[in-house]
Amino acid sequence: MPFLLQIAPSAKALPANPIAEALSTGCLGCHGSRGEGHGSIPALRTLDPDALTERFLAFRDDAHKDSVMHRIAKAYSKEEAHLVADALARKK
Amino acid sequence: MMNDARRRFLSRWPAIAALGSLRVGPLYAGTASPRIVVAGGGFSGLNLARWLKQLVPSARITVIDPNEHYMRCPGSNRVIAGFAELPSLRHHTAPSLHQIGIAFLKGRIVGRDDYKKRVHLDDGKSVAYDRLVVAPGIDFRWEQIEGLSERTTTLVPHAWRAGRQTQLLRDQLAALPAGGVFMMTVPANPYRCPPGPYERASLIAARLKQTNPRAKILILDAKSKFSKEKGFKSAWASLYPGMIEWISLETEGEIDYINPKKREVATAFNRYRADVLNVIPPQKAGALAKMLGLIDASGWCPVDPFSFKSLMGRDIHVIGDAANFGPIPKSAFAAQAEGRACALAIALDLSELPLPSPRIINHCYSLVSQNEAISITGTYVAKSHLPVPETLSLMESTPTADRRSEYVNAMDWFDVLVESTFGSPSIRR
């Protein structure tokens, strides 16, 4: 049997982009392996990619310097933020 | 082997519309299901195994570890300070792996055969792999402190690998005389969990404040600055005024020798006598890495940060504390991130696809009291022309951060880390 690179095992899974996977895998450390969130850590999979990108990019300009997402978002470009959001949306 | 047309096609993967539906492979060595051996069932090894099983469901993954139970260091400072119990750190590794089709083999690896791609176990068996992932954690450089050896750890515990040492330090602290001195020595970088010693001092202070308020905590450091320094110092000043004294390298110089029986530490300028002495020794990659010939003169394992491949073996990857990832701290969370990133690299590499640049996030909380925490967050990227990853951002809690709300985040973050590693939630007590 051939082995597949199955990022999301569901039949409806959208294609995986390795660059986007490499950029977004780190998010799962806090937000959970399916982006499900936990307690005070928000779920990512409830957001559509556009909303997720918008929120992520807003953190870059956050005045609240102690926000964890402010620290992380600073390290991603706008293009990278789009890729991250697309990859995370696929984990639904 | 792949034909050239197919290889050219696959090499354009960013443009591939439906990678997930491509029937790629079998692409290597004639086997349909890649055999992955993971040597070490800690934070990096277990996260790698679980994530790789998601990415490549047909992979036959075997985790090999000498211990059926893993005692985790994250959370152990709470046990030392008496705010949690030792069994809460214990995880039974095999059952949750079996549930998702990953094998667990209790055994000690004693050698490797690069040519036949097998690891040898101490019971004479050997296990074949297509990829070997080595994740052995840390070991100690006893010889770097005169007077210190593995035997002296019953008098002077390190408690830097969780288990009996954790309980021993806890018991010694519980018997600290009224107004007594607890002294901790901290090594130079790199070592496991850079902010760990200062979290330990904080939680011990929280306990002593209740039970032994005249006691003193001395931290003798081989560094002149430390992780989350501003946050820790601000917490110490407000929560434990006058109780914790941090002594930097400039003040005292290096440790000259220790006398374990007298619990004495001599520096270039002074001699200190403690009632409880906790020497955290300088560190190196776990013994397995040395035995497999994967360390360099630094004592750590050099790796290609793109593929996580060892520079000293064939089809061998090294992740977690044992590997040299430059500025990425040796934390359990970073180990988790390395495990997942390495799983992606292996999945792509087995399909002969080019590897993207890994982005690693380290996000890490330290408790400063029973209900307050501070944090640090770094993001790192590997670039093809650099030998180790590069720091993209590094920020920590400001002295005015809301430590109680950080504590709430810390507990949730910890639950996610423990569950992603061991497959079951943590027990808080």
Interface residues (C-beta under 8 A of the other chain):
Chain A: M1 P2 F3 L4 L5 Q6 I7 A8 P9 A13 L14 P15 A16 N17 P18 I19 E21 A22 L23 T25 G26 C27 L28 G29 C30 H31 G32 S33 H38 G39 S40 I41 K65 D66 V68 H70 R71 I72 K74 A75 Y76
Chain B: W13 P14 I16 A17 A18 L19 G20 S21 L22 R23 V24 G25 P26 A32 S33 P34 R50 W51 Q54 L55 V56 P57 S58 A59 F333 Q336 A337 R340 A341 L344 A347 L348 L350 S351 L353 P354 L355 P356 S357 P358 R359 I360 I361 H363 S375 T377 T379 V381 L392 S393 M395 S397 T398 T400 A401 D402 E406 V408 N409 M411 D412 W413 D415 V416 L417 E419 S420
